[in-house]
Amino acid sequence: MTLRFPTGRALRTLRRAPGFAASVVATLAAGVALSGPVLALVRARNASPAAVDAAPQLDRAPGGGWTAELRTVPQLQAETVDALFSVAAALAVLLAAGTAINLLMLLLSRATTRRQEVAVRAVVGATPMRIARQTLAEGAVLALAGTAAGLAVGLPAHALLSARWPGAAAWAAGHPVPVLLAVAAGLAAVLLLGALAPAAGAARRSLHGALTTGLRATAGPTEGLLRRALVVLQFGASATLLAGAVLLVRASSPGGDTARLGFDPRDTLTFRVDLGRLEERRRAAVQEEMLERLRHIEGVRAAAAATPHAWLGLGDRDVVQMLCGDCYRANVRMPIVAANGLHVSASPGYFAALGIRLREGREPRAGAREVVLSRALAGHMATRQPIGQKVLLQGWLAEPYTVVGVADEVRARGLGQEVAPVGMLYVPSALHPPRTPGFAVRTTGDPGRTVAAVRQAVAAALPGARALEVMTMAELLRRNRAPLRWFGLLLAVVAAGATAVCAGGLYSVMSYGVARRTREIGTRMALGAAPRDVLRQVLGEGFRISLYGAGAGLVGALTLARELQRQFYGVDSLDPVMYTAVALVLAAVTLIAGYVPARRATRVDPVVALRTE
C-alpha cells in the first residue's frame, strides 16, 4: 500500500489561513536562525583543542619551580571562554524550547478552530488516517518553508558571529549547516507531532460535542490551563535569557570600570617585546636597558615593565606559602599558610609609574629577595601584619622572600577575572625577568606621538627586537572587554528573539481566548458590563500569566546570575538594573501582546455574539 500525501490540498488549505501559515513559518525560522548559529559555534569550540600549551611567563628557578597547581593566563582565559559558551549553549537550548512551545500553541489553536470541520469529515466517512495524511502534509510544507527561511538567515548570522569574534578564531571555521539542520529537524518534529492533533480528535468515539459546542464557547479548564502553562514556560525562558544578556552587557561596558581598575590608565602607551630566545640574565639586562632608553624619550614621564597582562589584573596562578608566627585560621595560630596567588614580575618604579597605591610598606629594592602582596592576597594569607613575613615560591628548600609592601588590587573587566580577587604577588624583575615583558610608558600628552621614538629605543637596546601590539592603555582595556561584550551582544540578540517568540505566544493565546469567549463576553456586555471592565479583565488575565512566568523566570535568572557572578568579574547577581530591565521588558511585552486582543474584546456586539453558530 502506497502512502500518498495530498500536497495540493494541503497548499490550498494553508492559503485559506495565511495568518496561521505565516506565523508558523516565522516562528520556526526564528528558532533555527537564532539558536542554530549559537549551537554551531559551541560545537566548533568543543571540537577545538581544549588544552592551551602556554609556558609560564615568569621564570622562578632554572628548573621551573612551579607546582602542579600552576594555571597560566591563556589557560585561565580559555576556561572562561568555555564557560561562556556553555552558558550560551544552555540559553540557545532554552530559545529552541520556547520556539517549540510556541509552535505547539499555534498548532493547538489551529486544531481547535478546525474541530467542527474535522468532525464533519469524520462523520461523512473520512478515516483518521486520511485526516492525518492531510495534516501531516500541511505540517511538512510549513516545516520545509520554515527550515529554508531559517537557513537563509542562520548561515549569514553564523558567518557574522564568526567574523565579529575578537581576535583569532580558527576554531570557529566549522560547518554550521549540520547543526542548523539538526535544530530544524527537532523543531520540525514538534511541528509534525502537533499537526496530528486534528486526526487525534477525529479518532474519538463521540463527535457530538465537536459538532454542537461551536467555536465561540469558552474553552474548558484543561485546555485553558495547558495554554497558560505553555506561555508561563515561555516567559520563564525569556526572563532567563534577558537576565543573562543584561548582566553581560553591563559587565563589559566601560562605565564604572576606570574607578575599579586600581591604577591610572590615562596617557599611557603599552607594548610587548619578545625576549624568549635570551637566557635569564641577558633578559634582565636588556629589559633594564630598554627602560632606561624609554625614560629619556622627550615627553615620557615614567616607564615600567612587568609580565604581560599585569595591568589587567592577570598573571600565572600558583601556590604561595607564608611562614609566619602571626597567622590565624578560625582563631587558630597557623605557622604555615598557603594560598593561590597571581605571580607578577615587576620592575623598580612599577607602582609609581602605573599609579598603583601602596597601602603599606614600600616597593622592593632592585635585586633584593623582597615581594609586594596585593590586599586580597594578604587577606588570604590570614596574617594580621604581613610586612616582614616570609613567603616561599619554590618549595621548602628554596630561599624565602620578605614581604615589604601591600598594594591595592588591579582588576580590569575581561576574560579570566573572577568575581572574588585571587590576589597578586609582585616579585622583582631583576630576579625573574619575563620572557615577553610588557612595557607601560606614561607620557605628558598624547601617547601616540611617542610611538616612533619608542620603537627606536627598543631596537637600539636589542638589535632586531620589535615593539609588538603597540596601543594605548585605553585601547588595551577595550580589547580586554571585547570578548565579554561579544557574548553580551550575542545573548541580547538571542534574548530579543526569545522575547519576540514569547510575545507571539501570549498574543496567540489571548487572541484565541477572546475568540473562544465571544459568547461569554457578549453575555457579560448584554448584562451591563462596560467595555473598560472587559478590557481590564482580559488585560488582567494576560498580566497574571506574565506574572507567573516572571516568577518561574526569576529562579532561572538567579541561577544564571549566580553562575555568571562566580565566573566573571563585574557581574552582580543582585543587580537592581537587571531585574528592573527584565520586569519592564516583560511588562511591555504583556501590554503590547495583550492590548490588541483586549481591545477586540471590547468591540464584541452582544447580538452577534449570542447568535447561534
C-alpha positions in Angstrom: 0.0 0.0 0.0 1.5 3.3 -1.1 1.2 6.2 1.4 0.4 9.3 -0.6 0.3 12.8 0.9 -2.3 15.3 -0.5 0.2 18.1 -1.0 -2.1 20.1 -3.3 -5.0 20.0 -0.9 -2.6 21.0 1.9 -1.4 24.0 -0.1 -5.0 25.1 -0.8 -5.9 24.7 2.9 -2.9 26.8 4.0 -3.7 29.5 1.5 -7.1 29.9 3.3 -5.3 30.5 6.6 -2.4 32.8 5.6 -2.0 34.3 9.1 -1.5 30.8 10.7 0.9 29.7 8.0 3.0 32.8 8.2 3.1 32.6 12.0 4.3 29.0 12.0 6.9 29.6 9.3 8.2 32.8 11.0 8.4 31.0 14.4 10.3 28.0 13.0 12.6 30.2 11.0 13.4 32.4 14.1 14.2 29.3 16.2 16.6 27.9 13.5 18.2 31.3 12.7 18.8 32.3 16.4 19.6 29.1 18.2 21.3 27.3 15.3 24.3 29.6 14.8 25.0 29.7 18.6 24.9 25.9 18.9 27.1 25.7 15.8 29.8 27.9 17.4 29.5 25.9 20.6 30.1 22.7 18.7 33.1 24.2 16.9 34.6 25.4 20.2 34.2 22.0 21.7 35.8 20.3 18.7 38.9 22.6 19.0 41.8 21.6 21.3 40.8 22.2 24.9 44.3 22.5 26.3 46.3 25.7 26.0 50.0 24.8 26.0 51.5 28.1 27.0 54.6 28.3 29.1 54.6 30.5 32.2 55.9 34.0 31.5 57.7 34.2 34.8 60.9 32.1 35.5 61.2 31.4 39.2 64.1 28.9 39.0 66.4 27.3 36.4 64.3 24.2 36.6 61.0 25.9 36.6 59.9 25.8 40.2 56.2 25.7 39.5 53.8 23.3 41.4 51.2 21.0 39.9 48.6 23.7 40.5 50.1 26.2 38.1 47.5 27.8 35.8 48.8 30.1 33.1 46.9 33.2 31.8 46.0 31.6 28.5 44.6 28.6 30.3 42.5 30.8 32.7 41.2 32.8 29.7 40.4 29.6 27.7 38.4 28.2 30.7 36.4 31.5 30.8 35.6 31.3 27.1 34.5 27.7 27.5 32.3 28.7 30.5 30.7 31.5 28.4 30.0 29.1 25.5 28.4 26.7 28.0 26.1 29.4 29.1 25.4 30.4 25.5 24.6 26.8 24.7 22.1 26.5 27.6 20.4 29.7 26.6 20.2 28.6 22.9 18.5 25.4 24.0 16.1 27.5 26.1 15.3 29.5 23.0 14.7 26.4 20.9 12.5 25.0 23.6 10.5 28.3 23.6 10.1 28.1 19.9 8.8 24.5 20.1 6.3 25.6 22.8 5.1 28.5 20.5 4.7 26.0 17.6 2.6 23.7 19.8 0.4 26.6 20.8 -0.2 27.7 17.2 -1.0 24.2 16.1 -3.3 23.5 19.1 -5.2 26.8 18.3 -5.4 25.7 14.7 -6.7 22.3 15.6 -9.4 23.8 17.8 -10.6 26.2 15.0 -10.8 23.1 12.7 -12.6 20.9 15.2 -16.0 21.2 13.5 -14.5 20.8 10.0 -12.7 17.6 11.0 -15.7 16.3 12.9 -17.9 16.8 9.8 -15.4 15.0 7.6 -15.2 12.1 10.0 -19.0 11.8 10.1 -19.2 11.6 6.3 -16.6 8.8 6.1 -13.1 10.3 6.3 -10.8 8.0 8.3 -8.4 9.3 10.9 -5.5 8.0 8.7 -6.7 10.2 5.8 -7.1 13.2 8.0 -3.6 12.5 9.4 -2.1 12.4 5.9 -3.6 15.8 5.1 -2.5 17.5 8.4 1.0 15.9 8.1 1.2 17.2 4.5 0.4 20.7 5.8 3.0 20.4 8.6 5.6 19.2 6.1 5.0 22.2 3.8 5.3 24.5 6.8 8.4 22.7 8.1 10.2 23.0 4.7 9.3 26.6 4.3 10.4 27.4 7.9 13.7 25.5 7.5 14.5 27.2 4.3 13.9 30.6 5.8 15.9 29.7 8.9 18.9 28.5 6.8 18.7 31.7 4.7 19.1 33.8 7.8 21.1 31.5 10.0 24.0 30.9 7.7 24.8 34.6 7.3 24.3 35.1 11.0 26.9 32.4 11.8 29.3 34.0 9.4 28.8 37.4 11.0 29.3 36.0 14.5 32.5 34.2 13.5 33.9 37.3 11.8 33.0 39.5 14.8 34.8 37.3 17.4 37.6 39.5 18.8 40.9 38.0 18.0 41.9 34.9 16.1 39.0 32.4 15.8 40.4 29.4 13.9 38.1 27.2 15.9 35.0 29.0 14.5 35.7 27.9 10.9 33.4 24.9 11.2 30.5 24.0 9.0 27.2 25.2 10.6 24.8 23.5 8.2 24.7 20.2 10.1 23.8 21.9 13.4 21.3 24.2 11.8 19.6 21.2 10.1 19.6 19.3 13.4 17.8 22.2 15.1 15.4 22.5 12.2 14.8 18.7 12.3 13.9 18.9 16.0 11.5 21.8 15.6 10.0 20.2 12.5 9.4 17.0 14.5 7.5 19.1 17.1 5.6 20.7 14.2 4.6 17.4 12.7 3.6 16.0 16.1 1.4 18.9 16.7 -0.1 18.6 13.2 -1.6 15.3 14.2 -3.9 16.9 16.8 -6.9 17.1 14.3 -6.5 13.5 13.5 -6.5 12.6 17.1 -9.7 14.5 17.6 -11.3 12.7 14.7 -10.4 9.3 16.2 -12.7 9.9 19.2 -15.7 7.7 19.5 -18.1 10.5 20.1 -18.0 13.6 17.9 -21.3 15.1 19.3 -19.5 17.7 21.4 -17.4 19.0 18.5 -20.5 19.3 16.2 -22.7 21.1 18.8 -20.5 23.2 21.0 -19.3 25.7 18.4 -16.2 27.7 18.2 -17.3 30.6 20.4 -17.9 28.7 23.6 -15.5 29.2 26.4 -12.7 26.7 26.4 -12.7 24.0 29.1 -10.4 24.3 32.2 -7.9 21.7 30.9 -7.5 23.3 27.6 -7.1 26.8 29.1 -4.6 25.5 31.7 -2.4 23.9 29.1 -2.2 27.0 27.0 -1.4 29.2 30.0 1.2 26.8 31.3 3.0 26.9 27.9 3.0 30.7 27.9 4.4 30.6 31.5 7.2 28.4 30.4 8.0 30.8 27.5 8.0 33.8 29.9 10.4 32.0 32.2 12.8 31.2 29.4 12.6 34.7 28.1 13.3 36.2 31.6 16.4 34.0 32.0 17.7 35.0 28.6 17.1 38.7 29.2 18.8 38.5 32.6 22.0 36.9 31.1 22.1 39.5 28.3 21.7 42.5 30.6 24.3 41.2 33.1 27.0 40.5 30.4 26.4 43.8 28.6 26.7 45.7 31.8 29.8 43.8 32.9 31.5 44.5 29.6 30.6 48.2 29.4 33.3 50.8 30.2 31.1 52.6 32.6 32.4 52.4 36.2 35.4 50.3 35.1 38.0 53.0 35.5 37.2 53.6 39.1 37.8 49.9 39.9 41.0 49.4 37.9 43.3 50.2 40.8 45.6 52.2 38.6 45.6 55.2 36.3 45.3 54.3 32.6 45.4 57.8 31.2 48.2 59.0 28.8 49.9 55.6 28.8 51.3 53.6 25.9 51.7 49.8 26.2 53.6 47.2 24.1 55.4 43.9 24.4 58.8 42.7 23.4 59.7 39.0 22.8 62.9 38.2 24.7 62.2 34.4 24.9 65.3 33.5 22.9 67.6 35.1 25.5 68.8 33.4 28.7 67.5 34.7 32.0 70.4 37.1 33.0 70.5 38.6 29.5 66.8 39.2 29.5 67.1 41.1 32.8 69.9 43.3 31.4 68.1 44.0 28.1 64.8 44.9 29.9 66.6 47.4 32.2 68.4 49.0 29.2 65.1 49.4 27.3 63.5 51.0 30.4 66.5 53.4 30.7 66.2 54.4 27.0 62.4 54.8 27.2 62.7 57.2 30.2 65.0 59.5 28.3 62.4 60.0 25.4 61.0 63.5 25.3 57.5 63.7 26.7 57.9 60.5 28.8 57.2 60.9 32.5 57.7 57.3 33.6 58.2 53.8 32.2 57.8 50.4 33.8 57.9 46.7 32.8 56.1 43.7 34.0 54.8 40.3 32.9 52.1 40.5 30.2 48.6 41.2 31.5 49.8 42.6 34.8 47.9 45.9 34.4 44.8 43.9 33.6 45.0 42.1 37.0 46.1 38.8 35.4 49.0 36.6 35.9 50.1 32.9 36.1 48.4 31.4 39.2 50.3 29.1 41.6 50.6 28.4 45.3 52.2 30.9 47.7 53.3 29.7 51.2 53.8 32.1 54.1 56.0 31.3 57.1 54.8 33.5 60.0 54.1 33.3 63.6 51.2 35.7 63.4 48.8 33.9 61.0 45.4 32.6 62.1 42.6 30.5 60.6 39.4 30.4 62.6 41.3 31.9 65.6 43.9 29.0 65.4 47.5 30.1 65.1 49.0 28.7 61.8 52.8 28.8 61.4 52.4 27.9 57.7 49.6 29.3 55.5 49.2 28.6 51.8 47.0 30.4 49.2 46.7 30.8 45.5 48.2 34.0 44.0 48.8 35.6 40.6 52.6 35.9 40.2 53.8 39.1 38.5 57.3 40.2 37.7 57.6 44.0 38.1 60.5 46.4 37.5 61.6 49.1 40.0 59.2 52.0 39.9 56.4 49.9 38.6 53.8 51.0 41.3 54.7 54.7 40.9 54.6 54.6 37.1 51.2 52.9 37.0 49.7 54.9 39.8 49.1 51.8 42.0 48.7 52.8 45.6 50.8 51.1 48.2 48.7 50.7 51.3 51.6 49.7 53.5 55.3 49.5 53.2 57.4 50.2 50.1 58.4 48.8 46.7 61.1 46.0 46.6 64.7 47.1 46.1 66.4 46.2 42.9 67.8 42.6 43.1 66.6 42.0 46.7 64.5 39.0 47.6 61.6 41.1 48.5 57.9 41.0 47.4 54.8 43.0 47.5 51.4 41.4 48.1 48.0 42.8 47.0 45.5 43.4 49.7 43.5 40.3 48.6 46.4 38.0 48.8 47.5 39.5 52.2 43.9 38.8 53.4 44.0 35.2 52.1 47.3 34.7 54.0 45.4 35.4 57.2 48.1 37.5 58.8 47.5 40.5 61.0 50.7 42.2 59.9 52.0 41.0 56.5 55.1 43.3 56.5 58.2 41.4 57.4 56.7 37.9 56.9 58.5 35.3 54.8 56.9 33.7 51.7 58.0 30.6 49.7 57.5 30.3 46.0 59.5 27.2 45.1 59.2 24.7 47.9 60.8 24.1 51.2 64.4 24.1 50.0 64.2 27.5 48.3 65.3 30.7 49.9 62.3 32.7 51.2 61.2 36.2 50.2 60.4 39.0 52.6 57.1 40.9 52.3 57.9 44.6 52.2 54.6 46.1 50.9 50.9 45.7 50.4 49.3 47.3 47.3 45.8 47.9 46.1 44.1 45.4 43.8 44.5 45.8 40.0 41.5 44.5 38.1 40.1 45.1 34.6 36.9 43.5 33.4 37.6 40.7 30.9 38.3 37.0 30.5 40.0 35.3 33.4 38.7 37.7 36.0 36.6 36.1 38.7 34.3 38.0 41.0 36.5 37.4 44.1 40.0 38.7 43.6 42.6 35.9 43.8 45.4 38.3 44.8 48.7 39.2 43.3 52.3 38.7 44.3 54.9 41.1 42.8 58.5 39.8 42.6 61.5 41.8 41.3 62.0 41.5 37.5 65.8 41.5 38.0 65.5 38.1 39.7 62.7 36.8 37.5 62.7 38.5 34.1 59.7 37.6 31.9 60.1 36.0 28.5 57.8 38.6 26.9 57.8 41.7 29.1 55.1 44.2 28.8 56.1 47.9 28.9 53.9 50.8 30.1 55.1 54.3 29.1 53.4 57.3 30.7 53.6 60.5 28.7 52.8 64.1 29.3 50.4 64.3 26.3 49.1 62.1 23.5 50.9 58.7 23.8 50.6 58.3 20.0 53.3 61.0 19.5 56.0 58.8 21.1 55.4 55.6 19.1 58.2 56.2 16.7 60.7 57.1 19.4 59.6 54.0 21.4 60.3 51.7 18.5 63.7 53.2 18.0 64.6 52.8 21.7 63.6 49.1 21.7 65.7 48.4 18.6 68.6 50.3 20.0 68.6 48.3 23.2 68.5 45.0 21.3 69.2 44.9 17.6 66.4 43.1 15.8 63.9 43.5 18.6 60.5 44.9 17.8 57.8 46.5 19.9 54.7 44.3 19.5 51.0 45.2 19.9 51.7 48.9 20.4 48.5 50.6 21.7 47.2 53.0 24.4 46.1 51.6 27.7 42.5 52.6 26.9 42.6 50.6 23.7 44.1 47.6 25.6 41.2 47.8 28.2 38.7 47.9 25.3 40.3 44.8 23.8 40.2 43.0 27.1 36.5 43.7 27.5 35.7 42.8 23.8 35.0 39.0 24.3 32.6 39.7 27.2 30.9 42.3 25.1 30.6 39.9 22.2 28.9 37.4 24.4 26.7 40.1 25.9 25.5 41.3 22.5 25.0 37.7 21.3 22.8 36.9 24.3 21.0 40.2 23.8 20.1 39.2 20.2 19.1 35.7 21.4 17.0 37.2 24.2 15.3 39.6 21.8 14.3 36.7 19.6 13.1 34.7 22.7 11.1 37.8 23.8 9.5 38.1 20.3 8.6 34.5 20.3 7.2 34.9 23.8 5.1 37.9 22.7 3.8 35.9 19.8 2.8 33.1 22.1 1.0 35.4 24.5 -0.7 37.1 21.6 -1.9 33.9 20.1 -3.2 32.6 23.4 -5.1 35.7 24.3 -6.5 36.2 20.8 -7.6 32.6 20.8 -9.1 33.0 24.3 -11.0 36.1 23.2 -12.3 34.3 20.2 -13.4 31.3 22.3 -15.0 33.5 24.9 -17.1 35.6 22.4 -20.4 34.2 23.8 -19.3 34.8 27.4 -18.1 38.3 26.7 -21.3 39.1 24.8 -23.4 37.8 27.6 -21.5 40.0 30.1 -21.9 43.1 28.0 -25.6 42.3 27.4 -26.0 42.2 31.2 -24.4 45.6 31.6 -20.6 45.1 31.7 -18.8 48.2 30.3 -16.1 48.0 27.7 -13.5 49.2 30.2 -14.4 46.3 32.5 -13.9 43.8 29.7 -10.6 45.5 28.8 -9.4 45.3 32.4 -10.4 41.7 32.7 -8.7 40.5 29.5 -5.5 42.5 30.2 -5.5 41.3 33.8 -5.5 37.7 32.6 -2.5 38.5 30.4 -0.6 40.2 33.3 -1.4 37.2 35.6 0.1 34.9 33.0 3.2 37.1 32.7 3.5 37.3 36.5 3.5 33.6 36.8 6.1 33.4 34.0 8.2 36.1 35.6 8.2 34.1 38.9 9.3 31.0 37.0 11.9 33.0 35.2 13.2 34.6 38.5 14.5 31.1 39.5 16.3 30.7 36.2 17.6 34.3 36.2 19.0 34.0 39.8 20.7 30.7 38.9 22.2 32.1 35.8 23.3 35.3 37.5 25.0 33.4 40.3 26.9 31.3 37.8 28.0 34.4 35.8 29.0 36.2 39.0 31.1 33.2 40.1 32.9 33.2 36.7 33.2 36.8 35.7 34.3 40.0 37.4 31.9 42.9 37.2 28.7 40.7 37.3 26.4 41.4 40.2 23.8 38.7 40.7 21.6 41.1 42.6 21.9 43.9 40.1 18.8 46.1 40.5 19.2 47.4 37.0 19.0 43.9 35.6 15.8 42.9 37.4 14.2 46.3 36.7 15.0 46.0 33.0 13.7 42.4 32.8 10.5 43.4 34.6 9.9 46.4 32.3 10.5 44.4 29.2 8.1 41.6 30.2 5.5 44.2 31.2 5.9 45.9 27.9 5.6 42.6 26.1 2.4 41.7 28.0 0.9 45.1 27.3 1.7 45.1 23.6 0.7 41.4 23.0 -2.4 41.7 25.1 -3.8 45.1 24.2 -5.0 44.2 20.7 -7.0 41.1 21.8 -8.3 43.0 24.8 -9.4 45.9 22.6 -11.0 43.5 20.2 -13.0 42.0 23.1 -14.5 45.4 24.0 -15.9 45.7 20.4 -17.9 42.5 20.6 -21.5 43.0 19.6 -23.7 41.2 22.1 -26.3 40.4 19.4 -23.8 38.8 17.1 -22.0 37.0 20.0 -25.2 35.4 21.2 -26.4 34.4 17.8 -26.4 30.6 17.3 -23.5 29.4 15.1 
